[in-house]
Each structure stands twice: as C-alpha cells, then as structure tokens.
C-alpha cells in the first residue's frame, strides 16, 4: 500500500471539509461586521462578504495543496496518522491566526469610521 498517496487523500479531504465548514460559519456571522463597515448597506455587505469567502477558500485550499510537496516520506500507518494530524493542526492554526487578524483589521476600520 502506498501510504503517501493515502495520506494526501485523507489530508486534503479532511482539510477541505474543515475549510468549507469554517468558511460557511464566517460567512454567516461575518455579515454583521460588513454591515457595520458599509453603514448598513445590505447589498454591498453581501457582495463584500462573498468576496471574502471566495478569497478565504482560494487562500486556504491553495495553501493545503501546496504543502503536499513538503511532506516527509511516510513509511507506515503510525507515521501516516502523525503527519496528517500535524499538517492538519498547522492548517487550523493558520486559519485561526488569519481569522483573528481579519477581525482586528475590521474592528480597526469600524472604530476609525465611527
């Protein structure tokens, strides 16, 4: 069995599902922030929110795909679980940091506007 291919499939599938779910949550709850930025202009807020979601998906799924070339050799099932877990944790950490940076930026813009 080729553990490298199996690990890539598991990693990319799990992370794509995680990225999709987090993206939908941020999209759903982010409308409040974009409404505050646009002065309650709903149409503009929806469009900004959609652009942020598309950018989020492109950035994170693209990063997941590009990290596959940096993997160590996977020789057994235990190693597969360790590497996939570590790489998934790295993606989650990056998503969390980017989310907080986005919130800080949006809050800064809202505070300067009002």
Buried (B, 14 or more C-beta within 10 A) or exposed (E): EEBBEBBBEBBBEBBBEBBEEBBEEBBEEBBEBBBBBBEEEEEBBBEBBEEBBEEBBEBBBEBBEEBEEEBEEBEEEEBBEBBBEEBBEBBBEBBEEBBEEBEEEBEEEEEEEE
